[in-house]
Amino acid sequence: MPRYLTMIRIDETNAPAEGPGEELMQRMGELLEEMTKAGVLLDTAGLTPSAQGKRVHYEKGAISVTDGPFTESKEVVGGYALIQAKDEAEALEWTKRFLRVHGPEWTVTSEVREIMAG
């Protein structure tokens, strides 16, 4: 079965200042439990804010490190899910369900990419 990496992108300037609330975390937990029982969810986690991150860039033999936050980026990866689905359509359906647990105060985009075998 193919595996897919779902990268959850958020606009940190537009996200609720208090972060995910208790109700969202409960809905998220219920969905993640369902995905685990269905054998779809392999791993998932949220990420710390970009202000706590670093970017490492390689160009023309030189490496540079930039401290967050990354002001040139409107959206940052806020979390990920590694899922195993029978095909892309199933991976997209689970991803849509994941996005729907967020309330209207969130703007969330998810990039779904199949992991290359081998």
FILUM-752100 format. One record per atom (N, C-alpha, C, CB): residue number from 1; residue in one letter; y, z, x. Coordinates in Angstrom, 3 decimals. Glycine has a CB too. Layout:
N
<NUM,A,<Y,Z,X>>
...
***
This chain:
118
<1,M,<-1.188,0.000,0.831>>
<1,M,<0.000,0.000,0.000>>
<1,M,<1.243,0.000,0.869>>
<1,M,<0.003,1.204,-0.942>>
<2,P,<2.212,-0.829,0.528>>
<2,P,<3.428,-0.861,1.337>>
<2,P,<4.239,0.437,1.215>>
<2,P,<4.290,-2.051,0.928>>
<3,R,<4.961,0.726,2.287>>
<3,R,<5.852,1.887,2.290>>
<3,R,<7.292,1.385,2.302>>
<3,R,<5.572,2.821,3.519>>
<4,Y,<8.171,2.175,1.694>>
<4,Y,<9.573,1.816,1.580>>
<4,Y,<10.436,2.998,2.001>>
<4,Y,<9.913,1.373,0.141>>
<5,L,<11.515,2.692,2.704>>
<5,L,<12.503,3.699,3.042>>
<5,L,<13.685,3.490,2.107>>
<5,L,<12.934,3.613,4.553>>
<6,T,<14.017,4.524,1.387>>
<6,T,<15.159,4.496,0.491>>
<6,T,<16.252,5.337,1.130>>
<6,T,<14.789,5.021,-0.942>>
<7,M,<17.359,4.695,1.486>>
<7,M,<18.489,5.405,2.082>>
<7,M,<19.541,5.631,1.008>>
<7,M,<19.086,4.614,3.288>>
<8,I,<19.833,6.884,0.741>>
<8,I,<20.767,7.245,-0.308>>
<8,I,<22.156,7.314,0.299>>
<8,I,<20.376,8.592,-0.977>>
<9,R,<23.022,6.455,-0.153>>
<9,R,<24.381,6.380,0.376>>
<9,R,<25.356,7.013,-0.615>>
<9,R,<24.779,4.910,0.668>>
<10,I,<26.244,7.840,-0.085>>
<10,I,<27.265,8.467,-0.915>>
<10,I,<28.633,8.256,-0.277>>
<10,I,<26.973,9.978,-1.107>>
<11,D,<29.654,8.306,-1.104>>
<11,D,<31.026,8.281,-0.635>>
<11,D,<31.457,9.738,-0.545>>
<11,D,<31.973,7.433,-1.588>>
<12,E,<31.519,10.273,0.663>>
<12,E,<31.821,11.692,0.839>>
<12,E,<33.199,12.066,0.315>>
<12,E,<31.719,12.063,2.297>>
<13,T,<34.134,11.113,0.274>>
<13,T,<35.470,11.416,-0.227>>
<13,T,<35.497,11.498,-1.744>>
<13,T,<36.458,10.371,0.250>>
<14,N,<34.454,10.995,-2.387>>
<14,N,<34.399,10.936,-3.839>>
<14,N,<33.328,11.867,-4.418>>
<14,N,<34.139,9.512,-4.286>>
<15,A,<32.568,12.533,-3.571>>
<15,A,<31.483,13.419,-4.035>>
<15,A,<32.073,14.762,-4.453>>
<15,A,<30.400,13.622,-2.917>>
<16,P,<31.420,15.451,-5.395>>
<16,P,<31.896,16.774,-5.787>>
<16,P,<31.998,17.699,-4.568>>
<16,P,<30.961,17.388,-6.846>>
<17,A,<33.123,18.386,-4.438>>
<17,A,<33.382,19.243,-3.272>>
<17,A,<32.332,20.332,-3.113>>
<17,A,<34.756,19.879,-3.385>>
<18,E,<31.812,20.825,-4.221>>
<18,E,<30.820,21.901,-4.168>>
<18,E,<29.417,21.395,-3.879>>
<18,E,<30.818,22.663,-5.467>>
<19,G,<29.261,20.076,-3.760>>
<19,G,<27.951,19.500,-3.486>>
<19,G,<27.091,19.465,-4.744>>
<19,G,<27.244,20.289,-2.390>>
<20,P,<25.804,19.249,-4.580>>
<20,P,<24.915,19.175,-5.743>>
<20,P,<24.798,20.544,-6.416>>
<20,P,<23.518,18.662,-5.327>>
<21,G,<24.975,20.559,-7.709>>
<21,G,<24.885,21.799,-8.469>>
<21,G,<23.450,22.192,-8.771>>
<21,G,<25.652,21.671,-9.752>>
<22,E,<23.302,23.365,-9.363>>
<22,E,<21.977,23.903,-9.680>>
<22,E,<21.210,23.014,-10.658>>
<22,E,<22.111,25.302,-10.259>>
<23,E,<21.918,22.473,-11.655>>
<23,E,<21.262,21.619,-12.652>>
<23,E,<20.735,20.333,-12.015>>
<23,E,<22.238,21.279,-13.793>>
<24,L,<21.538,19.732,-11.135>>
<24,L,<21.095,18.525,-10.437>>
<24,L,<19.882,18.835,-9.560>>
<24,L,<22.242,17.938,-9.582>>
<25,M,<19.924,19.948,-8.857>>
<25,M,<18.803,20.305,-7.985>>
<25,M,<17.524,20.546,-8.796>>
<25,M,<19.149,21.558,-7.161>>
<26,Q,<17.655,21.085,-9.990>>
<26,Q,<16.479,21.294,-10.841>>
<26,Q,<15.901,19.955,-11.293>>
<26,Q,<16.842,22.160,-12.067>>
<27,R,<16.781,19.060,-11.767>>
<27,R,<16.309,17.730,-12.193>>
<27,R,<15.677,16.987,-11.020>>
<27,R,<17.476,16.898,-12.783>>
<28,M,<16.303,17.096,-9.850>>
<28,M,<15.786,16.435,-8.657>>
<28,M,<14.411,17.003,-8.296>>
<28,M,<16.770,16.600,-7.474>>
<29,G,<14.277,18.320,-8.340>>
<29,G,<12.993,18.956,-8.028>>
<29,G,<11.888,18.499,-8.956>>
<29,G,<13.123,20.460,-8.101>>
<30,E,<12.204,18.379,-10.245>>
<30,E,<11.210,17.925,-11.225>>
<30,E,<10.755,16.495,-10.918>>
<30,E,<11.789,18.003,-12.656>>
<31,L,<11.703,15.612,-10.605>>
<31,L,<11.344,14.235,-10.300>>
<31,L,<10.541,14.160,-9.005>>
<31,L,<12.600,13.366,-10.199>>
<32,L,<10.954,14.904,-7.984>>
<32,L,<10.225,14.873,-6.713>>
<32,L,<8.806,15.409,-6.876>>
<32,L,<10.972,15.685,-5.649>>
<33,E,<8.633,16.406,-7.726>>
<33,E,<7.289,16.921,-8.008>>
<33,E,<6.442,15.851,-8.696>>
<33,E,<7.366,18.191,-8.887>>
<34,E,<7.045,15.140,-9.654>>
<34,E,<6.331,14.057,-10.336>>
<34,E,<5.946,12.957,-9.350>>
<34,E,<7.193,13.475,-11.471>>
<35,M,<6.847,12.608,-8.450>>
<35,M,<6.569,11.567,-7.456>>
<35,M,<5.469,12.004,-6.497>>
<35,M,<7.840,11.223,-6.673>>
<36,T,<5.476,13.271,-6.130>>
<36,T,<4.444,13.803,-5.237>>
<36,T,<3.080,13.759,-5.916>>
<36,T,<4.783,15.246,-4.812>>
<37,K,<3.021,14.202,-7.168>>
<37,K,<1.754,14.181,-7.919>>
<37,K,<1.232,12.767,-8.119>>
<37,K,<1.934,14.854,-9.275>>
<38,A,<2.158,11.799,-8.248>>
<38,A,<1.762,10.397,-8.426>>
<38,A,<1.331,9.758,-7.100>>
<38,A,<2.919,9.595,-9.039>>
<39,G,<1.498,10.490,-5.992>>
<39,G,<1.107,9.961,-4.689>>
<39,G,<2.094,8.962,-4.117>>
<39,G,<-0.231,9.320,-4.790>>
<40,V,<3.310,8.944,-4.649>>
<40,V,<4.326,7.977,-4.223>>
<40,V,<5.206,8.543,-3.115>>
<40,V,<5.192,7.559,-5.412>>
<41,L,<5.602,9.797,-3.247>>
<41,L,<6.548,10.401,-2.312>>
<41,L,<5.836,10.883,-1.051>>
<41,L,<7.290,11.566,-2.979>>
<42,L,<6.240,10.339,0.098>>
<42,L,<5.667,10.750,1.375>>
<42,L,<6.556,11.777,2.067>>
<42,L,<5.459,9.535,2.282>>
<43,D,<7.876,11.614,1.944>>
<43,D,<8.817,12.543,2.557>>
<43,D,<10.200,12.291,1.971>>
<43,D,<8.831,12.391,4.109>>
<44,T,<11.030,13.325,1.949>>
<44,T,<12.408,13.180,1.490>>
<44,T,<13.228,14.332,2.021>>
<44,T,<12.484,13.121,-0.052>>
<45,A,<14.518,14.102,2.182>>
<45,A,<15.429,15.165,2.606>>
<45,A,<16.858,14.693,2.447>>
<45,A,<15.156,15.588,4.069>>
<46,G,<17.742,15.653,2.277>>
<46,G,<19.162,15.384,2.320>>
<46,G,<19.638,15.566,3.749>>
<46,G,<19.940,16.303,1.346>>
<47,L,<20.798,15.017,4.053>>
<47,L,<21.360,15.120,5.388>>
<47,L,<22.640,15.946,5.357>>
<47,L,<21.633,13.725,5.970>>
<48,T,<22.961,16.567,6.488>>
<48,T,<24.211,17.315,6.577>>
<48,T,<25.379,16.335,6.484>>
<48,T,<24.278,18.141,7.901>>
<49,P,<26.578,16.822,6.168>>
<49,P,<27.749,15.936,6.073>>
<49,P,<28.000,15.194,7.386>>
<49,P,<28.998,16.745,5.686>>
<50,S,<28.619,14.026,7.277>>
<50,S,<28.858,13.207,8.467>>
<50,S,<29.762,13.918,9.473>>
<50,S,<29.476,11.871,8.069>>
<51,A,<30.558,14.873,9.024>>
<51,A,<31.417,15.637,9.937>>
<51,A,<30.586,16.387,10.981>>
<51,A,<32.290,16.630,9.146>>
<52,Q,<29.337,16.650,10.667>>
<52,Q,<28.457,17.363,11.582>>
<52,Q,<27.575,16.414,12.391>>
<52,Q,<27.593,18.335,10.811>>
<53,G,<27.769,15.111,12.207>>
<53,G,<26.917,14.129,12.872>>
<53,G,<27.574,13.484,14.080>>
<53,G,<26.521,13.065,11.901>>
<54,K,<26.821,12.659,14.722>>
<54,K,<27.260,11.880,15.881>>
<54,K,<26.772,10.448,15.687>>
<54,K,<26.717,12.492,17.232>>
<55,R,<27.529,9.518,16.199>>
<55,R,<27.100,8.123,16.265>>
<55,R,<26.949,7.744,17.716>>
<55,R,<28.102,7.179,15.546>>
<56,V,<25.824,7.152,18.037>>
<56,V,<25.563,6.691,19.395>>
<56,V,<25.556,5.166,19.346>>
<56,V,<24.198,7.268,19.965>>
<57,H,<26.416,4.556,20.167>>
<57,H,<26.604,3.106,20.149>>
<57,H,<26.254,2.547,21.532>>
<57,H,<28.075,2.733,19.749>>
<58,Y,<25.525,1.440,21.535>>
<58,Y,<25.151,0.766,22.774>>
<58,Y,<25.719,-0.645,22.741>>
<58,Y,<23.600,0.743,22.964>>
<59,E,<26.483,-0.999,23.768>>
<59,E,<27.054,-2.341,23.843>>
<59,E,<27.283,-2.721,25.299>>
<59,E,<28.377,-2.424,23.046>>
<60,K,<26.774,-3.882,25.673>>
<60,K,<26.959,-4.424,27.027>>
<60,K,<26.574,-3.417,28.107>>
<60,K,<28.407,-4.854,27.224>>
<61,G,<25.480,-2.705,27.884>>
<61,G,<24.961,-1.785,28.879>>
<61,G,<25.604,-0.407,28.892>>
<61,G,<25.111,-2.384,30.201>>
<62,A,<26.598,-0.190,28.033>>
<62,A,<27.286,1.107,28.006>>
<62,A,<26.994,1.831,26.693>>
<62,A,<28.815,0.922,28.189>>
<63,I,<26.863,3.152,26.786>>
<63,I,<26.617,3.984,25.610>>
<63,I,<27.844,4.846,25.367>>
<63,I,<25.341,4.865,25.793>>
<64,S,<28.226,4.936,24.081>>
<64,S,<29.311,5.838,23.698>>
<64,S,<28.831,6.709,22.550>>
<64,S,<30.597,5.046,23.297>>
<65,V,<29.381,7.914,22.473>>
<65,V,<29.042,8.859,21.413>>
<65,V,<30.331,9.224,20.692>>
<65,V,<28.325,10.137,21.982>>
<66,T,<30.321,9.113,19.359>>
<66,T,<31.474,9.429,18.532>>
<66,T,<31.117,10.584,17.608>>
<66,T,<31.935,8.193,17.719>>
<67,D,<31.970,11.584,17.564>>
<67,D,<31.786,12.709,16.646>>
<67,D,<32.173,12.297,15.233>>
<67,D,<32.617,13.929,17.099>>
<68,G,<31.464,12.839,14.240>>
<68,G,<31.826,12.637,12.852>>
<68,G,<33.035,13.490,12.513>>
<68,G,<30.649,12.968,11.926>>
<69,P,<33.663,13.305,11.375>>
<69,P,<33.294,12.338,10.340>>
<69,P,<33.668,10.919,10.753>>
<69,P,<33.971,12.693,9.013>>
<70,F,<33.034,9.977,10.118>>
<70,F,<33.201,8.577,10.471>>
<70,F,<34.151,7.923,9.478>>
<70,F,<31.836,7.843,10.498>>
<71,T,<35.428,8.014,9.764>>
<71,T,<36.463,7.579,8.824>>
<71,T,<36.432,6.091,8.538>>
<71,T,<37.811,7.946,9.350>>
<72,E,<35.858,5.301,9.447>>
<72,E,<35.812,3.858,9.210>>
<72,E,<34.736,3.478,8.197>>
<72,E,<35.567,3.122,10.518>>
<73,S,<33.913,4.434,7.785>>
<73,S,<32.843,4.165,6.823>>
<73,S,<33.191,4.767,5.479>>
<73,S,<31.498,4.719,7.324>>
<74,K,<33.140,3.946,4.444>>
<74,K,<33.368,4.476,3.106>>
<74,K,<32.128,5.233,2.636>>
<74,K,<33.723,3.338,2.118>>
<75,E,<30.972,4.670,2.864>>
<75,E,<29.735,5.309,2.447>>
<75,E,<28.946,5.760,3.665>>
<75,E,<28.894,4.359,1.582>>
<76,V,<28.271,6.892,3.536>>
<76,V,<27.388,7.386,4.589>>
<76,V,<26.026,7.671,3.987>>
<76,V,<27.972,8.657,5.268>>
<77,V,<25.004,7.672,4.824>>
<77,V,<23.670,8.014,4.349>>
<77,V,<23.641,9.515,4.120>>
<77,V,<22.558,7.567,5.365>>
<78,G,<23.401,9.923,2.877>>
<78,G,<23.393,11.340,2.512>>
<78,G,<21.989,11.914,2.432>>
<78,G,<24.091,11.536,1.192>>
<79,G,<20.992,11.046,2.438>>
<79,G,<19.608,11.483,2.365>>
<79,G,<18.692,10.279,2.393>>
<79,G,<19.362,12.321,1.104>>
<80,Y,<17.405,10.562,2.307>>
<80,Y,<16.434,9.471,2.344>>
<80,Y,<15.183,9.889,1.567>>
<80,Y,<16.074,9.093,3.816>>
<81,A,<14.404,8.910,1.208>>
<81,A,<13.068,9.136,0.659>>
<81,A,<12.148,8.086,1.263>>
<81,A,<13.064,9.068,-0.918>>
<82,L,<10.999,8.519,1.679>>
<82,L,<9.964,7.616,2.172>>
<82,L,<8.898,7.577,1.093>>
<82,L,<9.374,8.082,3.574>>
<83,I,<8.724,6.397,0.497>>
<83,I,<7.774,6.296,-0.611>>
<83,I,<6.737,5.222,-0.316>>
<83,I,<8.506,5.986,-1.933>>
<84,Q,<5.610,5.359,-1.016>>
<84,Q,<4.521,4.388,-0.933>>
<84,Q,<4.303,3.878,-2.344>>
<84,Q,<3.198,5.018,-0.322>>
<85,A,<4.462,2.588,-2.533>>
<85,A,<4.356,2.008,-3.867>>
<85,A,<3.496,0.757,-3.806>>
<85,A,<5.752,1.682,-4.444>>
<86,K,<2.978,0.353,-4.953>>
<86,K,<2.108,-0.829,-4.957>>
<86,K,<2.878,-2.102,-4.631>>
<86,K,<1.425,-0.977,-6.311>>
<87,D,<4.193,-2.118,-4.966>>
<87,D,<5.022,-3.280,-4.665>>
<87,D,<6.497,-2.895,-4.757>>
<87,D,<4.702,-4.452,-5.630>>
<88,E,<7.354,-3.853,-4.465>>
<88,E,<8.791,-3.594,-4.472>>
<88,E,<9.290,-3.189,-5.858>>
<88,E,<9.546,-4.824,-3.989>>
<89,A,<8.753,-3.792,-6.901>>
<89,A,<9.184,-3.464,-8.262>>
<89,A,<8.959,-1.976,-8.571>>
<89,A,<8.430,-4.338,-9.284>>
<90,E,<7.811,-1.441,-8.162>>
<90,E,<7.546,-0.024,-8.394>>
<90,E,<8.486,0.841,-7.551>>
<90,E,<6.074,0.309,-8.073>>
<91,A,<8.737,0.445,-6.305>>
<91,A,<9.657,1.196,-5.445>>
<91,A,<11.051,1.226,-6.055>>
<91,A,<9.708,0.580,-4.034>>
<92,L,<11.482,0.108,-6.601>>
<92,L,<12.801,0.050,-7.243>>
<92,L,<12.858,0.918,-8.492>>
<92,L,<13.153,-1.393,-7.602>>
<93,E,<11.796,0.941,-9.253>>
<93,E,<11.782,1.767,-10.470>>
<93,E,<11.907,3.254,-10.126>>
<93,E,<10.485,1.517,-11.275>>
<94,W,<11.160,3.712,-9.122>>
<94,W,<11.283,5.113,-8.698>>
<94,W,<12.689,5.399,-8.181>>
<94,W,<10.241,5.442,-7.608>>
<95,T,<13.268,4.453,-7.457>>
<95,T,<14.620,4.628,-6.928>>
<95,T,<15.638,4.731,-8.056>>
<95,T,<14.983,3.468,-5.995>>
<96,K,<15.501,3.904,-9.068>>
<96,K,<16.404,3.973,-10.229>>
<96,K,<16.297,5.331,-10.912>>
<96,K,<16.084,2.846,-11.239>>
<97,R,<15.097,5.824,-11.049>>
<97,R,<14.907,7.146,-11.666>>
<97,R,<15.569,8.232,-10.827>>
<97,R,<13.405,7.456,-11.841>>
<98,F,<15.454,8.110,-9.505>>
<98,F,<16.080,9.063,-8.594>>
<98,F,<17.601,9.063,-8.782>>
<98,F,<15.717,8.729,-7.129>>
<99,L,<18.188,7.884,-8.842>>
<99,L,<19.644,7.796,-9.003>>
<99,L,<20.099,8.336,-10.354>>
<99,L,<20.104,6.352,-8.846>>
<100,R,<19.295,8.152,-11.386>>
<100,R,<19.674,8.605,-12.728>>
<100,R,<19.755,10.125,-12.872>>
<100,R,<18.694,8.072,-13.728>>
<101,V,<19.116,10.899,-11.983>>
<101,V,<19.185,12.354,-12.110>>
<101,V,<20.570,12.875,-11.723>>
<101,V,<18.109,13.017,-11.237>>
<102,H,<21.369,12.067,-11.053>>
<102,H,<22.738,12.463,-10.701>>
<102,H,<23.620,12.355,-11.943>>
<102,H,<23.304,11.574,-9.540>>
<103,G,<24.578,13.220,-12.053>>
<103,G,<25.512,13.168,-13.174>>
<103,G,<26.598,12.133,-12.936>>
<103,G,<26.137,14.537,-13.409>>
<104,P,<27.456,11.954,-13.941>>
<104,P,<28.514,10.941,-13.845>>
<104,P,<29.565,11.247,-12.778>>
<104,P,<29.193,10.799,-15.176>>
<105,E,<29.582,12.467,-12.269>>
<105,E,<30.545,12.822,-11.220>>
<105,E,<30.155,12.262,-9.850>>
<105,E,<30.676,14.333,-11.131>>
<106,W,<28.957,11.712,-9.746>>
<106,W,<28.463,11.163,-8.478>>
<106,W,<28.538,9.644,-8.471>>
<106,W,<27.022,11.616,-8.222>>
<107,T,<28.858,9.085,-7.318>>
<107,T,<28.715,7.654,-7.068>>
<107,T,<27.684,7.536,-5.956>>
<107,T,<30.100,6.965,-6.677>>
<108,V,<26.538,6.982,-6.292>>
<108,V,<25.413,6.943,-5.365>>
<108,V,<24.859,5.520,-5.306>>
<108,V,<24.307,7.950,-5.791>>
<109,T,<24.583,5.057,-4.122>>
<109,T,<23.951,3.763,-3.906>>
<109,T,<22.709,4.003,-3.075>>
<109,T,<24.919,2.748,-3.207>>
<110,S,<21.660,3.286,-3.367>>
<110,S,<20.429,3.453,-2.595>>
<110,S,<19.995,2.095,-2.059>>
<110,S,<19.302,4.092,-3.462>>
<111,E,<19.785,2.052,-0.775>>
<111,E,<19.270,0.839,-0.132>>
<111,E,<17.771,1.019,0.051>>
<111,E,<19.985,0.560,1.248>>
<112,V,<17.002,0.083,-0.481>>
<112,V,<15.533,0.161,-0.425>>
<112,V,<15.034,-0.931,0.509>>
<112,V,<14.891,0.011,-1.856>>
<113,R,<14.290,-0.519,1.549>>
<113,R,<13.788,-1.474,2.517>>
<113,R,<12.318,-1.210,2.782>>
<113,R,<14.593,-1.407,3.817>>
<114,E,<11.535,-2.277,2.766>>
<114,E,<10.104,-2.128,3.089>>
<114,E,<9.955,-1.896,4.592>>
<114,E,<9.286,-3.394,2.640>>
<115,I,<9.040,-1.001,4.930>>
<115,I,<8.760,-0.700,6.328>>
<115,I,<7.754,-1.727,6.829>>
<115,I,<8.220,0.764,6.506>>
<116,M,<8.068,-2.346,7.934>>
<116,M,<7.199,-3.387,8.492>>
<116,M,<5.893,-2.768,8.965>>
<116,M,<7.899,-4.127,9.658>>
<117,A,<4.798,-3.398,8.636>>
<117,A,<3.490,-2.916,9.066>>
<117,A,<3.310,-3.204,10.548>>
<117,A,<2.356,-3.572,8.238>>
<118,G,<2.546,-2.335,11.196>>
<118,G,<2.214,-2.607,12.579>>
<118,G,<2.940,-1.735,13.493>>
<118,G,<2.481,-3.995,12.924>>
***
